[in-house]
Amino acid sequence: MPKHLLAAAATILAAACTATDRHDASRAGLEDDLATVALDGSAAPSAALPPTDQPLAARTAIAAALARNPAFRADVLAAHDAALAVDAVALGPTPMVMLEIGAPLTDTATVPILALLTASLSDLVTRQDRMDIASLRAQAAHLAAIDAAATLSATVRERHAMAWRAQESLRLAEARFALAQVEADRESALASKGLASTRRDQAGAAMLASSRAQLERARAAHSTAVRALAASMGCAREGATWTLERPELPPLPEPGLLADSADAPAARMAIALAAATRIEADLVRSGLAQNANIGTGYMQDEEDMKAIPIVLQFALPIGAEGATRDERATLMDESAALRAEAALQQAHVRLADALDREASARIAAEALERTALHAARAQHERLRTLAQRGAATTKERDQVRMACIDAEAEVLMAHANACIAASERVAASAGLDLAQDAGRRAAR
């Protein structure tokens, strides 16, 4: 190829590959950002299956989910792909090569040889704007991955609390069934000796049947809850089961958390996408987004006539497309601004609602812990002591023990609900609503 063609090709390639600023942090810091959001940076994600011979803590479950949950990892790959899209724009348009050799049909026909190297003029002219758009979309994808990490973390915490609640409910159901069995055996023995009526014997049998039904429901609920937790951790197919550690309530939120609702990842993502749309609208308004190519090459015919063609190809905005360009751009601008404002308002309302639910759940759990359970345990201990002294019957002690089990069930339910409400608040801090996002989370 002649030297002037090589020089022209080098010029086009140099213009296409000029260095420019871009969103470099999307790939380098994404995994650290995800761990910080989901685990406060105090633990590292682990792809290893948590050991089944140790109580499973919520943080351990979250660390496994970050590394193993397939739906979440797909969201992370989408963020990586958006970062690669920034690199693709930074590399510039792909040069196009065209070679043409004619075949003569008559003796007087020439045999042209044509070689062209062209590049998209539209891409070169709009390159910085497209870099800004790609960078904003990469930031939005980065925030979307953070959003997904917050969702996954809150979901795992919620399901861990539910599974712990089911585990403890099963334990109490087993204790309740054991007491009902003792009571039924006692009444049956007394009835056989004529010391108790048939009605009391039947009542004991009915209580035993009811306790058995509650026990079977508790077993099914426990299996379902543990399976849901394993699914969110990305290990449902392993069939592993764990003894769950009692979930701890996270620290109370900062007083100014609601005022910072606009900083939620979901809100910031909407703002970044709106900014990208505004740049796209400006490109539409200016007409620079029209497809245009520029290039040069080499031409020679059979008579050895040579030339250097200069190629300029562009589309003319003729007709309705050109007339509606400003209107389209204005609509894009307005739509982007409205979507961003809607996201900000939703983030504020979701966080306010979640804060109210968490406050109520915490107060209920603390009140039951201090009053109902404390009183039931004290009464059971008193009756146990009296029974040992012969001042109370074993039946009276067992009846108080049954009431104590019911109070404990109510308290653990309240504690689990408070943990669930705290998970919803953590998610709302990221602009999410776990209570209304069940479909999305069910797939995780």
C-alpha positions in Angstrom: 0.0 0.0 0.0 1.4 3.5 -0.9 2.9 5.6 1.9 0.2 8.2 1.7 -2.5 5.6 2.3 -0.5 4.4 5.4 -0.3 7.9 6.6 -4.0 8.5 6.2 -4.8 5.2 8.0 -2.4 6.2 10.9 -4.2 9.5 11.2 -7.7 7.9 11.5 -6.5 5.3 14.0 -4.7 7.9 16.1 -7.8 10.0 16.3 -9.8 7.0 17.3 -7.5 5.9 20.0 -6.8 9.3 21.7 -6.7 8.9 25.5 -9.6 10.4 27.4 -11.0 10.3 31.0 -13.4 7.6 31.8 -15.1 5.8 34.7 -12.1 3.7 35.8 -13.5 2.8 39.3 -16.4 0.6 38.0 -14.4 -2.6 37.9 -11.5 -1.9 40.2 -13.5 -0.9 43.3 -16.8 -2.6 42.7 -16.2 -5.8 44.8 -14.9 -3.7 47.7 -17.9 -1.4 47.5 -20.3 -4.3 47.5 -18.7 -5.9 50.6 -18.7 -2.5 52.3 -22.5 -2.0 51.6 -23.5 -5.6 52.6 -21.0 -6.3 55.4 -19.8 -2.9 56.5 -16.4 -3.9 55.3 -15.8 -6.1 58.3 -16.0 -9.4 56.5 -15.0 -10.8 53.1 -17.3 -12.7 50.8 -16.6 -16.4 50.8 -17.6 -18.9 48.1 -17.2 -21.8 50.6 -20.3 -23.4 51.9 -20.7 -22.4 55.6 -20.0 -25.3 58.0 -23.1 -27.1 59.1 -21.7 -28.1 62.5 -21.6 -24.5 63.7 -24.5 -22.1 64.3 -25.0 -20.0 61.2 -24.7 -16.2 61.8 -26.4 -13.7 59.5 -23.1 -12.2 58.5 -21.7 -15.6 57.5 -24.8 -16.2 55.4 -24.4 -12.8 53.7 -20.8 -13.4 53.0 -21.7 -16.6 51.3 -24.5 -15.0 49.3 -22.3 -12.3 47.9 -20.0 -14.9 46.5 -22.5 -17.6 45.5 -25.9 -16.1 44.7 -26.1 -16.5 40.9 -28.7 -13.7 40.3 -26.5 -11.3 42.2 -23.3 -12.3 40.4 -25.2 -11.7 37.1 -25.9 -8.1 38.3 -22.2 -7.7 39.1 -21.2 -8.9 35.6 -23.6 -6.4 34.2 -21.7 -3.6 36.0 -18.5 -5.0 34.6 -20.0 -5.0 31.2 -21.0 -1.3 31.6 -17.4 -0.5 32.5 -16.2 -2.3 29.4 -18.6 -0.2 27.4 -16.7 2.9 28.6 -13.5 1.4 27.4 -15.0 0.6 24.1 -16.0 4.2 23.5 -12.5 5.3 24.6 -11.0 3.2 21.9 -12.9 5.1 19.3 -14.8 4.0 16.2 -13.8 0.9 14.4 -12.2 1.7 11.1 -13.9 0.2 8.0 -11.8 -1.2 5.1 -13.3 -1.5 1.6 -11.5 -3.3 -1.3 -12.9 -3.2 -4.8 -11.5 -4.9 -7.9 -13.5 -4.8 -11.2 -13.8 -7.5 -13.8 -13.8 -6.3 -17.4 -16.6 -7.3 -19.6 -15.3 -5.8 -22.9 -11.9 -5.1 -24.4 -12.2 -1.4 -23.7 -13.3 -1.6 -20.1 -11.0 -0.6 -17.3 -10.2 -2.8 -14.3 -10.4 -0.4 -11.3 -8.6 -1.2 -8.0 -10.0 0.7 -5.1 -8.9 0.6 -1.4 -10.7 2.7 1.2 -10.2 3.2 4.9 -13.1 5.0 6.6 -14.1 5.9 10.1 -17.3 7.2 11.6 -17.2 10.9 11.6 -20.3 11.1 13.9 -18.4 8.9 16.4 -15.3 11.1 16.3 -17.3 14.4 16.6 -19.5 13.1 19.4 -16.9 11.1 21.2 -16.6 13.1 24.3 -20.4 13.3 24.7 -20.6 9.5 24.2 -17.8 9.1 26.7 -19.8 11.1 29.3 -22.9 9.1 28.5 -21.1 5.7 28.8 -19.4 6.9 32.1 -22.7 7.9 33.6 -24.3 4.6 32.6 -21.3 2.8 34.1 -21.8 4.7 37.3 -25.5 3.8 37.2 -24.6 0.2 36.7 -22.1 0.4 39.6 -24.9 1.8 41.8 -27.3 -0.9 40.5 -24.9 -3.5 41.7 -24.7 -1.8 45.0 -28.5 -1.7 45.0 -28.4 -5.4 44.3 -25.9 -6.0 47.2 -28.1 -4.0 49.6 -31.1 -6.0 48.5 -29.4 -9.3 48.8 -27.9 -8.4 52.2 -31.3 -7.3 53.5 -33.0 -10.4 52.0 -30.5 -12.8 53.6 -30.9 -11.0 57.0 -34.6 -11.2 56.7 -34.7 -14.9 55.7 -32.1 -15.7 58.4 -34.5 -14.0 61.0 -37.4 -15.9 59.5 -35.5 -19.2 59.6 -34.4 -18.6 63.2 -38.0 -17.8 64.1 -39.1 -21.1 62.5 -36.3 -23.0 64.2 -37.3 -21.6 67.7 -41.0 -22.1 66.9 -40.3 -25.8 66.1 -38.4 -26.1 69.4 -41.3 -24.7 71.4 -43.8 -26.8 69.4 -41.8 -29.9 70.4 -41.8 -28.8 74.1 -45.5 -28.0 73.9 -46.2 -31.4 72.4 -44.2 -33.1 75.1 -46.2 -31.4 77.8 -49.5 -32.2 76.0 -48.4 -35.9 75.8 -47.7 -35.9 79.6 -51.0 -34.3 80.3 -52.9 -36.7 78.0 -51.1 -39.7 79.6 -51.9 -38.4 83.1 -55.6 -37.9 82.4 -55.8 -41.3 80.6 -54.3 -43.0 83.6 -56.6 -41.3 86.1 -59.6 -42.1 83.9 -58.7 -45.8 83.8 -58.7 -45.8 87.6 -61.9 -44.0 87.8 -60.3 -40.9 89.3 -61.1 -38.6 86.3 -64.0 -38.2 84.0 -64.1 -39.3 80.4 -64.6 -35.7 79.4 -61.2 -34.8 80.9 -59.6 -37.7 79.2 -61.1 -36.6 75.8 -60.0 -33.0 76.4 -56.4 -34.2 77.0 -56.5 -36.3 73.8 -57.8 -33.3 71.9 -55.1 -31.1 73.2 -52.5 -33.7 72.2 -53.9 -33.8 68.7 -53.8 -30.0 68.4 -50.2 -29.9 69.7 -49.3 -32.6 67.1 -50.8 -30.5 64.3 -48.9 -27.4 65.5 -45.7 -29.5 65.6 -46.2 -30.7 62.0 -46.9 -27.2 60.8 -43.8 -25.9 62.6 -41.7 -28.6 61.0 -42.9 -27.7 57.5 -42.4 -24.0 58.2 -38.9 -24.6 59.4 -38.0 -26.7 56.3 -39.4 -24.0 54.0 -37.6 -21.1 55.8 -34.2 -22.9 55.8 -34.7 -23.7 52.1 -35.5 -20.1 51.3 -32.4 -18.9 53.2 -30.2 -21.4 51.3 -31.7 -20.2 48.0 -30.7 -16.6 48.8 -27.2 -17.8 49.8 -26.9 -19.6 46.4 -26.6 -23.1 47.9 -30.2 -24.4 47.7 -29.1 -27.5 45.6 -26.6 -28.6 48.2 -29.4 -29.5 50.6 -27.4 -28.2 53.6 -29.2 -27.3 56.9 -27.8 -25.3 59.8 -28.6 -24.5 63.4 -29.2 -20.8 63.2 -27.6 -18.3 65.6 -30.0 -15.8 67.2 -30.0 -12.7 65.0 -28.9 -9.5 66.7 -30.7 -6.2 66.1 -28.4 -3.8 64.2 -27.6 -0.4 65.8 -30.2 2.2 65.8 -30.1 4.4 62.6 -28.6 7.8 62.7 -31.0 10.7 63.5 -30.3 12.4 60.1 -30.8 9.2 58.0 -34.1 10.4 56.6 -32.7 13.7 55.5 -30.1 11.8 53.5 -32.6 9.7 51.5 -31.5 11.4 48.3 -28.1 9.7 48.7 -29.6 6.3 48.4 -28.0 4.2 45.6 -31.4 3.9 43.8 -31.9 7.7 43.8 -28.3 8.4 42.7 -28.7 5.8 39.9 -31.8 7.6 38.6 -30.0 10.9 38.7 -27.0 9.4 36.8 -29.3 8.0 34.1 -31.2 11.3 33.9 -27.9 13.1 33.3 -27.0 10.6 30.5 -30.4 11.0 28.9 -29.9 14.8 28.9 -26.6 14.4 27.0 -28.3 12.1 24.5 -31.1 14.7 24.1 -28.5 17.4 23.3 -27.0 15.1 20.6 -30.4 14.5 19.1 -31.1 18.3 19.2 -27.8 19.1 17.5 -28.1 16.4 14.8 -24.5 15.2 15.5 -25.8 11.7 16.1 -26.6 11.3 12.4 -24.5 8.6 10.8 -21.5 10.1 8.9 -18.3 8.6 7.7 -15.0 10.1 6.6 -12.0 8.4 5.0 -9.4 8.2 2.3 -7.8 5.5 0.2 -6.1 4.6 -3.1 -7.4 4.1 -6.6 -5.7 2.8 -9.8 -7.0 1.6 -13.2 -5.5 -0.5 -16.0 -4.0 2.6 -17.7 -2.0 3.1 -14.5 -4.0 6.3 -13.6 -3.8 6.8 -9.8 -5.8 8.9 -7.4 -6.4 9.4 -3.7 -10.1 9.5 -3.1 -11.5 11.5 -0.2 -14.7 9.9 1.1 -17.4 11.8 3.0 -20.7 10.1 3.6 -23.5 11.5 5.7 -27.3 11.4 6.1 -29.4 14.5 5.4 -32.1 15.2 8.0 -34.8 15.7 5.4 -38.5 15.6 6.2 -40.3 15.0 9.5 -37.2 13.6 11.3 -35.4 17.0 11.1 -38.5 18.9 12.0 -39.3 16.9 15.2 -35.7 16.7 16.5 -36.1 19.5 19.0 -39.4 18.2 20.2 -38.0 14.7 20.8 -35.0 16.1 22.7 -37.3 18.2 24.9 -39.4 15.2 25.7 -36.3 13.2 26.6 -35.1 16.0 28.9 -38.5 16.3 30.7 -38.9 12.5 31.0 -35.5 12.1 32.5 -36.0 14.9 35.0 -39.4 13.5 36.1 -38.0 10.0 36.6 -35.2 11.3 38.8 -37.7 13.3 40.9 -39.9 10.3 41.2 -37.0 8.2 42.4 -36.1 10.8 45.0 -39.6 10.9 46.4 -39.9 7.1 46.5 -36.6 6.8 48.3 -37.8 9.3 50.9 -41.2 7.7 51.5 -39.8 4.2 51.6 -37.2 5.1 54.2 -39.7 7.0 56.3 -42.1 4.1 56.3 -39.3 1.6 57.1 -38.1 3.8 60.0 -41.6 3.9 61.5 -42.0 0.1 61.2 -38.6 -0.6 62.8 -39.3 1.8 65.7 -42.6 0.1 66.5 -41.2 -3.4 66.2 -38.3 -2.6 68.5 -40.6 -1.1 71.1 -42.9 -4.2 71.0 -40.0 -6.6 71.3 -38.4 -4.8 74.2 -41.7 -4.5 76.0 -42.6 -8.2 75.7 -39.1 -9.2 76.8 -39.3 -7.1 79.9 -42.9 -7.9 80.9 -44.6 -10.9 79.5 -41.7 -13.3 79.3 -40.1 -12.1 82.6 -43.5 -12.6 84.4 -44.1 -16.0 82.8 -40.7 -17.3 83.7 -40.9 -16.0 87.3 -44.3 -17.7 87.7 -43.0 -21.0 86.3 -40.0 -20.9 88.7 -42.3 -20.2 91.6 -44.6 -23.1 90.8 -41.6 -25.4 90.2 -40.3 -24.6 93.7 -43.7 -25.1 95.2 -44.2 -28.4 93.4 -40.8 -29.6 94.8 -42.1 -28.7 98.3 -45.4 -30.5 97.8 -47.3 -27.2 97.9 -48.4 -27.4 94.2 -49.2 -30.2 91.9 -47.2 -31.3 88.9 -50.2 -30.6 86.7 -50.3 -27.0 87.9 -46.5 -26.7 87.2 -47.0 -28.0 83.7 -49.8 -25.7 83.0 -47.6 -22.7 84.0 -44.8 -24.2 81.9 -47.2 -24.2 78.9 -48.1 -20.6 79.5 -44.4 -19.8 79.7 -43.8 -21.5 76.3 -46.6 -19.4 74.8 -45.0 -16.2 76.2 -41.6 -17.2 74.9 -43.1 -17.9 71.5 -44.6 -14.4 71.4 -41.3 -12.8 72.5 -39.2 -14.6 69.9 -41.8 -13.7 67.2 -41.5 -10.0 68.3 -37.7 -10.2 68.2 -37.7 -11.8 64.7 -40.2 -9.2 63.5 -37.9 -6.4 64.8 -34.9 -8.0 63.0 -37.0 -8.2 59.8 -38.1 -4.5 60.2 -34.4 -3.6 60.7 -33.6 -5.4 57.4 -36.3 -3.5 55.6 -34.9 -0.3 57.0 -31.4 -1.2 55.8 -32.8 -1.9 52.3 -34.8 1.3 52.4 -31.6 3.2 53.1 -30.6 2.0 49.6 -33.9 3.1 48.1 -35.6 -0.3 48.1 -38.8 -1.6 49.6 -38.6 -5.3 50.6 -42.2 -5.4 51.6 -43.3 -4.6 48.0 -40.4 -6.3 46.2 -41.2 -9.9 47.0 -41.2 -11.0 43.3 -37.7 -9.7 42.7 -36.3 -11.2 45.9 -38.0 -14.6 45.3 -35.8 -15.1 42.3 -32.7 -14.6 44.4 
